[in-house]
Amino acid sequence: MTRGRAGSGGEGASNSPARRASDRGRYGRLSRERVLAAALELVDREGLSALSMRRLGAELGVEAMALYRYAEGKDALLDGLVEALYLELEERLGDWDPEQDGRSGLHRIARATYDVCLAHPHAVPLLTTRMLAVPLARRPLAVLRDHERVLVLLERSGLEGTRAAVAFEAVTAWLLGYVSAELRPMVDNPDEPDPAFRLGLHRMPSHELPTLRRTAAALADRAGPEGLAAGLDALLDRFAQG
């Protein structure tokens, strides 16, 4: 992450206890960008359950209280991780052409989002859980810029007003739902050469789950970015029909 911005977890008031805790760690003086980068690295390595102010402070070589000037608490830290993911999305998008074709722009955003999510699978749940907890206007600016880009491209595709809003929700749901499905663990025993035992089908009662057992192998196959693109086109075609 190379484009840190001030957000809700900026420096606190001068009487904050964090002011009395040194923020010079083993890698030099901290910054919001460095704190969020370290948090994301920790989550990438050990999962969301490993993240705490105390653990992150230990990673950076500072007391946990020193972090509160960069994130006001655990929720602010989680929101910062969402911000970090969307900043990485912007980096992957590179120079954004505001005049580009609507559909091709939406495909570009979808693929870049897919790539970010696969690079940080443990952080992906935050893209839904934090959006359920944070009102629109309080979301990080990088998130709001993504919303703006998608809505502009939908309007450029011929959708306006309510239709654009409904399409925005549908595209968002498809993208995050598809990525979540791609990241779900399906293999029960990766060292097992037999496909049925590899998937753990022997653990599923055949009399109760015949269709699931029959379909499990196909569900375990990842459709990748091609499946993402095909579904996005199907959605956009449906909305284009009115």
Rosetta silent file (secondary structure, phi, psi, omega in degrees, C-alpha in Angstrom):
SEQUENCE: MTRGRAGSGGEGASNSPARRASDRGRYGRLSRERVLAAALELVDREGLSALSMRRLGAELGVEAMALYRYAEGKDALLDGLVEALYLELEERLGDWDPEQDGRSGLHRIARATYDVCLAHPHAVPLLTTRMLAVPLARRPLAVLRDHERVLVLLERSGLEGTRAAVAFEAVTAWLLGYVSAELRPMVDNPDEPDPAFRLGLHRMPSHELPTLRRTAAALADRAGPEGLAAGLDALLDRFAQG
SCORE:     score description
SCORE:     0.000 S_00000001
   1 L     0.000  124.301 -173.382    0.000    0.000    0.000 S_00000001
   2 L  -125.040    3.691 -175.173    1.635    3.250   -1.094 S_00000001
   3 L  -126.541   62.239 -178.248   -1.107    5.860   -0.993 S_00000001
   4 L   -65.792  144.754  177.201   -1.978    6.431    2.664 S_00000001
   5 L  -135.858  152.182  176.885   -4.619    9.058    3.459 S_00000001
   6 L   -69.550  141.632  178.576   -5.887   10.479    6.682 S_00000001
   7 L  -141.556 -154.992 -175.827   -9.178    8.961    7.800 S_00000001
   8 L   -65.511  -18.442 -179.534  -11.309    8.466   10.866 S_00000001
   9 L   -96.894   31.959 -179.371   -8.327    6.995   12.693 S_00000001
  10 L   -71.926 -169.129 -174.858   -6.190   10.161   12.511 S_00000001
  11 L   -65.110  139.468 -177.910   -4.361   11.765   15.431 S_00000001
  12 L   -84.416 -174.074 -179.883   -6.409   12.059   18.590 S_00000001
  13 L   -67.901  159.885 -173.843   -6.803   14.933   20.983 S_00000001
  14 L   -66.094  -20.615 -179.992   -3.725   16.203   22.801 S_00000001
  15 L   -92.455    9.950  179.596   -4.906   14.729   26.106 S_00000001
  16 L   -67.885  141.272  175.883   -5.155   11.211   24.696 S_00000001
  17 H   -57.544  -27.027 -179.487   -3.174    8.546   26.577 S_00000001
  18 H   -61.741  -25.977  179.645   -1.701    7.607   23.187 S_00000001
  19 H   -63.286  -23.745 -176.779    0.190   10.910   23.276 S_00000001
  20 H   -94.251   -0.407  178.729    2.231    9.553   26.139 S_00000001
  21 L  -106.103  128.672 -178.196    3.171    6.339   24.355 S_00000001
  22 L   -65.420  137.967  176.345    6.109    6.480   21.948 S_00000001
  23 L  -108.244   24.140  174.147    5.286    5.655   18.345 S_00000001
  24 E   -97.846  106.383 -176.759    8.885    5.006   17.353 S_00000001
  25 E  -100.495 -162.641 -176.593    9.049    1.282   16.709 S_00000001
  26 L   -69.640  -16.058 -179.945   11.590   -1.108   15.346 S_00000001
  27 L  -109.284   17.407 -177.931   11.073    0.292   11.845 S_00000001
  28 E    99.433 -170.390 -177.359   11.235    3.964   12.811 S_00000001
  29 E   -67.153  141.692 -177.881    8.411    6.399   13.547 S_00000001
  30 L   -76.298  163.120  169.652    4.958    5.129   12.722 S_00000001
  31 L  -144.502  163.854  177.951    2.493    6.549   10.248 S_00000001
  32 H   -58.893  -41.264  179.672   -1.101    5.601    9.499 S_00000001
  33 H   -60.071  -44.258 -179.002    0.072    4.004    6.262 S_00000001
  34 H   -67.017  -39.644  179.633    2.663    1.883    8.072 S_00000001
  35 H   -62.660  -46.670 -178.237    0.180    0.816   10.762 S_00000001
  36 H   -68.407  -37.176  177.769   -2.413   -0.296    8.196 S_00000001
  37 H   -62.783  -42.760  179.089    0.204   -2.050    6.063 S_00000001
  38 H   -66.613  -38.036  177.964    1.415   -4.003    9.106 S_00000001
  39 H   -63.302  -42.952 -179.998   -2.168   -4.849   10.072 S_00000001
  40 H   -66.712  -39.144  177.428   -2.881   -6.154    6.594 S_00000001
  41 H   -62.569  -40.176  178.828    0.323   -8.209    6.576 S_00000001
  42 H   -64.560  -44.559  179.143   -0.648   -9.739    9.933 S_00000001
  43 H   -65.958  -40.938  177.080   -4.139  -10.626    8.687 S_00000001
  44 H   -58.356  -38.461 -174.332   -2.720  -12.047    5.452 S_00000001
  45 H   -81.524  -40.107 -170.039   -0.382  -14.240    7.456 S_00000001
  46 H  -127.367   -4.398  178.283   -2.558  -15.350   10.370 S_00000001
  47 L    94.936  165.686 -176.555   -6.151  -14.317    9.708 S_00000001
  48 H   -63.132  -32.467 -177.062   -8.499  -11.726   11.195 S_00000001
  49 H   -64.322  -20.145 -179.106   -8.679  -13.477   14.556 S_00000001
  50 H   -82.092  -13.242 -173.091   -4.992  -12.678   15.144 S_00000001
  51 L   -82.563  123.493  171.588   -5.505   -8.927   14.822 S_00000001
  52 L  -151.137  162.100  179.100   -5.596   -6.879   18.015 S_00000001
  53 H   -61.936  -39.785 -179.531   -4.083   -3.581   19.064 S_00000001
  54 H   -64.742  -45.844 -178.402   -1.717   -5.409   21.407 S_00000001
  55 H   -66.871  -40.686 -179.921   -0.587   -7.890   18.754 S_00000001
  56 H   -66.080  -38.801  176.474   -0.182   -5.190   16.116 S_00000001
  57 H   -60.240  -41.028  178.601    1.844   -3.078   18.550 S_00000001
  58 H   -63.839  -38.186  178.737    4.130   -6.053   19.138 S_00000001
  59 H   -62.465  -36.871 -176.319    4.557   -6.474   15.379 S_00000001
  60 H   -92.061   -9.450  179.052    5.594   -2.841   15.041 S_00000001
  61 L    79.500   31.102  177.585    7.681   -2.756   18.206 S_00000001
  62 L  -132.939  166.856  172.627    5.549   -0.203   20.087 S_00000001
  63 L   -69.860  148.793 -179.928    3.068   -0.219   22.958 S_00000001
  64 H   -56.235  -35.769 -177.803   -0.514   -0.832   21.895 S_00000001
  65 H   -62.012  -26.203  179.900   -1.504    2.621   23.191 S_00000001
  66 H   -66.870  -18.996 -177.130    0.748    4.247   20.592 S_00000001
  67 H   -80.715  -16.624 -172.503   -1.537    2.929   17.861 S_00000001
  68 H   -71.262  -12.577  174.407   -4.597    4.817   19.049 S_00000001
  69 H   -80.869  -12.819  179.250   -3.483    8.023   17.345 S_00000001
  70 L  -108.309  -22.429  175.354   -3.719    6.155   14.005 S_00000001
  71 L  -151.122  124.161 -171.265   -6.821    4.046   14.745 S_00000001
  72 L   -70.922   -8.918 -179.650   -9.207    4.897   17.562 S_00000001
  73 L   170.748 -172.775 -175.880   -9.902    1.249   18.321 S_00000001
  74 H   -61.986  -42.368  179.895  -10.427   -2.180   16.793 S_00000001
  75 H   -62.779  -42.214  178.187  -13.372   -1.091   14.633 S_00000001
  76 H   -63.897  -34.130  177.765  -11.394    1.850   13.242 S_00000001
  77 H   -67.290  -41.211  177.606   -8.536   -0.520   12.512 S_00000001
  78 H   -64.559  -41.035  175.746  -10.860   -2.843   10.604 S_00000001
  79 H   -63.227  -34.246  175.986  -12.214    0.104    8.640 S_00000001
  80 H   -64.488  -35.117  176.654   -8.626    1.031    7.909 S_00000001
  81 H   -66.221  -39.067  175.552   -8.057   -2.411    6.429 S_00000001
  82 H   -61.132  -44.575  176.804  -11.042   -1.883    4.135 S_00000001
  83 H   -57.651  -43.735 -179.518   -9.516    1.442    3.140 S_00000001
  84 H   -61.570  -39.850  179.115   -6.195   -0.281    2.450 S_00000001
  85 H   -64.826  -41.524 -179.466   -7.870   -2.817    0.164 S_00000001
  86 H   -73.358  -30.107  173.260   -9.617   -0.109   -1.831 S_00000001
  87 H   -66.381  -37.869  176.063   -6.429    1.930   -2.095 S_00000001
  88 H   -66.233  -36.322  175.559   -4.748   -1.164   -3.511 S_00000001
  89 H   -58.765  -44.310  179.689   -7.662   -1.482   -5.933 S_00000001
  90 H   -62.740  -37.755  178.043   -6.973    2.069   -7.120 S_00000001
  91 H   -63.643  -40.901  179.681   -3.313    1.216   -7.611 S_00000001
  92 H   -68.089  -31.446  178.121   -4.248   -1.801   -9.721 S_00000001
  93 H   -71.879  -25.335  178.413   -6.595    0.323  -11.804 S_00000001
  94 L    66.534 -145.970  179.389   -3.731    2.723  -12.526 S_00000001
  95 L   -67.600  116.119 -175.389   -4.510    5.810  -14.564 S_00000001
  96 L   -92.122  121.177  178.540   -8.293    5.977  -14.611 S_00000001
  97 L   -86.081  109.917 -177.160   -9.825    7.275  -17.847 S_00000001
  98 L   -67.594  -12.025 -177.560  -13.003    9.150  -16.837 S_00000001
  99 L  -105.540    9.220 -174.922  -14.315    8.889  -20.387 S_00000001
 100 L   -70.184  160.105  179.622  -13.922    5.134  -20.900 S_00000001
 101 L   -58.226  140.565 -175.621  -16.727    2.889  -22.085 S_00000001
 102 H   -58.756  -51.409 -175.491  -19.140    1.898  -19.322 S_00000001
 103 H   -68.301  -43.459 -179.743  -19.057   -1.857  -19.741 S_00000001
 104 H   -65.122  -34.654  176.913  -15.322   -2.170  -20.278 S_00000001
 105 H   -65.880  -40.268  178.081  -14.728    0.050  -17.249 S_00000001
 106 H   -64.972  -38.656  176.298  -16.965   -2.145  -15.088 S_00000001
 107 H   -64.860  -37.825  179.561  -15.076   -5.229  -16.243 S_00000001
 108 H   -65.122  -43.318  177.827  -11.816   -3.537  -15.387 S_00000001
 109 H   -64.043  -43.910 -178.501  -13.024   -2.712  -11.863 S_00000001
 110 H   -60.820  -44.550 -178.486  -14.398   -6.232  -11.375 S_00000001
 111 H   -67.664  -40.805  179.404  -11.130   -7.880  -12.396 S_00000001
 112 H   -65.196  -39.801  177.447   -9.015   -5.538  -10.250 S_00000001
 113 H   -63.532  -43.192  177.741  -11.286   -6.183   -7.245 S_00000001
 114 H   -57.629  -45.464 -178.534  -11.035   -9.923   -7.855 S_00000001
 115 H   -65.409  -41.115  177.815   -7.235   -9.707   -7.911 S_00000001
 116 H   -62.214  -44.206 -178.259   -7.108   -7.664   -4.687 S_00000001
 117 H   -64.614  -40.888  178.916   -9.393  -10.140   -2.923 S_00000001
 118 H   -70.049  -24.637  176.838   -7.356  -13.153   -4.008 S_00000001
 119 H   -76.966  -23.384 -176.951   -4.203  -11.394   -2.795 S_00000001
 120 L  -134.984   60.416 -172.195   -5.771  -10.819    0.652 S_00000001
 121 H   -60.424  -33.767 -177.936   -8.318  -13.628    1.172 S_00000001
 122 H   -69.994  -22.257 -178.990   -8.411  -13.364    4.977 S_00000001
 123 H   -90.441  -11.523 -175.298   -9.443   -9.708    4.772 S_00000001
 124 L   -56.370  -40.532  179.631  -12.249  -10.247    2.239 S_00000001
 125 L   -54.372  -27.510 -179.744  -15.017  -10.742    4.869 S_00000001
 126 H   -64.480  -26.167 -178.278  -14.470   -7.129    5.937 S_00000001
 127 H   -66.796  -19.030  174.810  -15.750   -5.923    2.562 S_00000001
 128 H  -107.023  -46.739 -174.641  -19.201   -7.082    3.608 S_00000001
 129 H   -65.005  -40.626 -179.811  -19.195   -7.050    7.413 S_00000001
 130 H   -72.633  -30.129  176.574  -17.835   -3.511    7.755 S_00000001
 131 H   -69.684  -24.177  175.034  -20.234   -2.228    5.101 S_00000001
 132 H   -75.795  -20.910 -174.726  -23.059   -3.625    7.244 S_00000001
 133 H  -103.127  -18.629 -172.467  -21.765   -1.659   10.220 S_00000001
 134 L  -114.452  121.671  177.324  -20.691    1.651    8.648 S_00000001
 135 L   -60.323  157.746 -175.513  -23.185    4.127    7.108 S_00000001
 136 H   -50.076  -53.358 -172.780  -22.500    5.282    3.569 S_00000001
 137 H   -69.129  -16.017 -178.926  -21.166    8.747    4.407 S_00000001
 138 H   -97.964    2.152  178.038  -18.789    7.374    7.069 S_00000001
 139 L   -72.906  154.287  179.001  -17.058    4.883    4.794 S_00000001
 140 L   -56.128  147.970 -177.446  -13.424    5.572    3.832 S_00000001
 141 H   -58.350  -35.641  179.410  -13.026    7.965    0.925 S_00000001
 142 H   -62.523  -33.515  176.782  -11.355    5.258   -1.176 S_00000001
 143 H   -68.870  -44.913 -179.250  -14.534    3.170   -0.828 S_00000001
 144 H   -64.544  -36.188  176.316  -16.733    6.084   -1.817 S_00000001
 145 H   -62.858  -36.858  176.911  -14.585    6.783   -4.859 S_00000001
 146 H   -64.862  -44.083  176.520  -15.148    3.185   -5.962 S_00000001
 147 H   -57.106  -43.891 -179.165  -18.917    3.621   -5.540 S_00000001
 148 H   -61.435  -46.024 -179.529  -18.699    6.802   -7.625 S_00000001
 149 H   -59.326  -45.600 -177.259  -16.747    5.088  -10.416 S_00000001
 150 H   -64.470  -44.153 -179.499  -19.216    2.224  -10.648 S_00000001
 151 H   -64.450  -39.985  177.310  -22.261    4.506  -10.705 S_00000001
 152 H   -61.219  -42.898 -179.065  -20.722    6.731  -13.397 S_00000001
 153 H   -68.702  -34.735  176.221  -19.995    3.696  -15.547 S_00000001
 154 H   -66.268  -41.516  176.537  -23.523    2.353  -15.081 S_00000001
 155 H   -63.617  -37.835  178.680  -24.940    5.703  -16.167 S_00000001
 156 H   -67.536  -21.072  177.652  -22.603    5.654  -19.139 S_00000001
 157 L   -86.360    2.920  175.870  -24.060    2.232  -19.966 S_00000001
 158 L   101.650    8.298 -179.708  -27.518    3.806  -20.276 S_00000001
 159 L  -104.791  135.946 -178.974  -28.854    3.277  -16.756 S_00000001
 160 L  -137.202  160.703  173.639  -30.125    6.196  -14.715 S_00000001
 161 H    56.404 -129.264 -177.383  -31.854    6.922  -11.444 S_00000001
 162 H   -61.569  -38.103 -179.525  -33.466    3.926   -9.783 S_00000001
 163 H   -63.782  -39.982  178.179  -32.274    1.536  -12.483 S_00000001
 164 H   -65.815  -39.537 -179.991  -28.674    2.603  -11.913 S_00000001
 165 H   -65.497  -43.633  179.161  -29.087    2.197   -8.146 S_00000001
 166 H   -65.465  -41.254  178.566  -30.564   -1.302   -8.507 S_00000001
 167 H   -64.751  -37.462  177.397  -27.848   -2.245  -10.994 S_00000001
 168 H   -59.315  -46.709  179.136  -25.200   -0.925   -8.582 S_00000001
 169 H   -63.903  -40.198 -178.853  -26.504   -3.188   -5.827 S_00000001
 170 H   -66.844  -44.181  179.866  -26.685   -6.160   -8.205 S_00000001
 171 H   -64.513  -43.097  178.633  -23.166   -5.671   -9.542 S_00000001
 172 H   -62.017  -45.094 -179.685  -21.770   -5.224   -6.030 S_00000001
 173 H   -63.594  -41.104 -179.900  -23.571   -8.335   -4.774 S_00000001
 174 H   -64.647  -45.965 -176.504  -22.381  -10.383   -7.740 S_00000001
 175 H   -63.667  -51.631 -177.934  -18.774   -9.290   -7.399 S_00000001
 176 H   -70.739  -35.503  177.555  -18.439   -9.827   -3.647 S_00000001
 177 H   -67.489  -40.215  179.249  -20.550  -12.972   -3.707 S_00000001
 178 H   -63.971  -46.403  179.801  -18.547  -14.469   -6.537 S_00000001
 179 H   -61.865  -42.376  179.256  -15.229  -13.751   -4.827 S_00000001
 180 H   -61.581  -40.618  178.073  -16.513  -15.212   -1.554 S_00000001
 181 H   -65.910  -38.176  179.408  -17.613  -18.376   -3.361 S_00000001
 182 H   -64.902  -30.829 -175.003  -14.236  -18.650   -5.074 S_00000001
 183 H   -91.177   -8.211 -179.729  -12.450  -18.426   -1.726 S_00000001
 184 L   -64.593  134.470  175.684  -14.580  -20.970    0.151 S_00000001
 185 L   -68.340  133.297 -179.605  -12.596  -24.073    1.113 S_00000001
 186 L  -120.704  -28.225 -175.821  -13.907  -27.107   -0.734 S_00000001
 187 L   -85.251  127.295 -179.668  -11.180  -29.722   -0.412 S_00000001
 188 L   -83.831  -39.420 -177.966  -11.358  -31.836    2.754 S_00000001
 189 L  -140.350   95.243 -175.512   -8.031  -33.664    2.345 S_00000001
 190 L   -64.987  -17.527 -179.926   -5.610  -32.164   -0.216 S_00000001
 191 L   -88.927   -3.077 -177.610   -3.239  -35.142    0.118 S_00000001
 192 L   -87.633  120.351 -178.289   -5.911  -37.661   -0.876 S_00000001
 193 L   -73.043  -30.009 -179.702   -5.596  -38.737   -4.561 S_00000001
 194 L   -71.729  123.506 -175.099   -9.118  -40.180   -4.787 S_00000001
 195 H   -55.946  -41.334 -177.611  -11.471  -37.317   -5.809 S_00000001
 196 H   -65.170  -44.654  179.030  -14.329  -38.473   -3.591 S_00000001
 197 H   -73.667  -29.408  177.124  -12.173  -38.743   -0.488 S_00000001
 198 H   -61.544  -39.920  179.387  -10.324  -35.557   -1.434 S_00000001
 199 H   -84.416  -11.670 -179.801  -13.646  -33.712   -1.246 S_00000001
 200 L    76.806   30.431 -177.484  -14.751  -35.652    1.827 S_00000001
 201 H   -62.683  -24.924  179.355  -17.908  -37.012    0.201 S_00000001
 202 H   -66.639  -14.134  178.699  -17.874  -39.910    2.666 S_00000001
 203 H   -86.400   -9.373 -177.235  -18.759  -37.380    5.353 S_00000001
 204 L  -102.455  123.862  179.293  -22.024  -36.452    3.602 S_00000001
 205 L   -63.594  119.510 -174.834  -25.021  -38.799    4.092 S_00000001
 206 L   -64.166  -31.453 -177.594  -25.920  -40.032    0.613 S_00000001
 207 L   -75.706  -21.211  179.312  -29.623  -40.484    1.424 S_00000001
 208 L   -98.951  -27.992 -172.121  -29.990  -36.864    2.541 S_00000001
 209 L  -128.322   48.504 -176.270  -27.623  -35.085    0.148 S_00000001
 210 H   -64.044  -40.176 -177.717  -27.616  -36.973   -3.167 S_00000001
 211 H   -70.739  -41.544  178.230  -27.657  -33.862   -5.359 S_00000001
 212 H   -63.253  -42.267  178.993  -24.959  -32.085   -3.381 S_00000001
 213 H   -63.055  -39.207 -178.145  -22.710  -35.137   -3.495 S_00000001
 214 H   -70.108  -28.506 -175.201  -23.232  -35.444   -7.239 S_00000001
 215 H   -98.091   -8.682 -171.763  -22.468  -31.773   -7.816 S_00000001
 216 H   -56.724  -42.183 -178.136  -19.609  -31.354   -5.329 S_00000001
 217 H   -62.542  -40.274  178.508  -16.827  -31.909   -7.845 S_00000001
 218 H   -68.324  -37.444  178.479  -18.223  -29.228  -10.149 S_00000001
 219 H   -65.152  -30.790 -178.504  -18.647  -26.831   -7.226 S_00000001
 220 H   -75.175  -19.842  177.370  -15.003  -27.378   -6.293 S_00000001
 221 L   -74.966  126.258  179.868  -13.836  -26.270   -9.748 S_00000001
 222 L   -85.332  129.819  179.691  -13.036  -22.562   -9.721 S_00000001
 223 L   -81.213  -16.934  174.710  -14.372  -20.620  -12.680 S_00000001
 224 H    67.955 -164.445 -178.018  -11.822  -17.855  -12.123 S_00000001
 225 H   -63.478  -24.605  178.294  -11.979  -14.386  -13.688 S_00000001
 226 H   -65.313  -42.068  177.268  -13.711  -15.806  -16.769 S_00000001
 227 H   -65.587  -37.742  176.488  -16.716  -16.829  -14.680 S_00000001
 228 H   -60.392  -46.459 -178.754  -16.737  -13.419  -13.012 S_00000001
 229 H   -65.607  -40.826 -179.932  -16.781  -11.672  -16.386 S_00000001
 230 H   -62.999  -42.780  178.908  -19.511  -13.929  -17.785 S_00000001
 231 H   -66.499  -39.047  178.454  -21.780  -13.269  -14.819 S_00000001
 232 H   -63.497  -42.852  177.558  -21.169   -9.526  -14.992 S_00000001
 233 H   -61.926  -40.686  179.470  -22.074   -9.492  -18.684 S_00000001
 234 H   -62.001  -41.196  177.929  -25.260  -11.450  -17.962 S_00000001
 235 H   -64.111  -48.293 -177.657  -26.257   -8.891  -15.329 S_00000001
 236 H   -65.182  -36.863  176.434  -25.525   -5.912  -17.543 S_00000001
 237 H   -62.017  -40.445 -178.786  -27.387   -7.490  -20.473 S_00000001
 238 H   -64.558  -44.360 -179.845  -30.410   -8.009  -18.238 S_00000001
 239 H   -70.649  -30.563  179.249  -30.453   -4.384  -17.102 S_00000001
 240 H   -66.965  -26.047  179.046  -29.876   -3.155  -20.642 S_00000001
 241 L   -75.256  -12.732  178.235  -33.101   -4.906  -21.686 S_00000001
 242 L    84.413    0.000    0.000  -35.071   -2.723  -19.282 S_00000001
